[in-house]
Amino acid sequence: MLKELPDMPAGVVGFEVSGTVRAEDYRDVVIPALERAAREGDVRYVVEMPEFSGMTPSAMWQDLKVAAEHLRAMKRIAVVTDIEWVVHMMALFGWLIPSEMRTFPMAQRDEALKWIAS
């Protein structure tokens, strides 16, 4: 499940991931938030992942579509998680993303928000 995080710094869109991510999460939560942010300028995107059980195949497809449509507008991406394999995946494949991207442990959430907003 994805839910939009309230009280993000100006110009930042934030999401919390929990459990299994489904295509509806992109349709109902992510896409409207990204489109709203893109209309206002560069998109700064933070994802908090306290837990993650995976993605349905249709959610993976939606993730690829969102990336293709909005990636150029994304100036910075921060992933906040203690899930070790997610951190490793970001380190391995983060270079494929043309925006600045960093990972932060959950204990450094405030530092991630400062970085993403700067």
C-alpha angles and dihedrals in degrees: 000000000000125000129180113247116233125222098033118163116267111287094017126114114199134191135184119214120207131162117340121352115223134191090252089062089062094044096046103032117013104040096049091047094048093047090050091049094045091055088058095050135264116017120232109191128194125185121192114199112184087158135002128186097179141265133282115241090252090052090053089054091049090049091055091047093049091049092050093048101040108022095097090055092053111098098176137008124195122190114197113195146124092210102119098204091052090053090050092048091051090050092049100043105021091098088070090067113083094210129076110275133183136171124220132187116247090253089062097053092123091053089050091054092049091050095045092049095048 
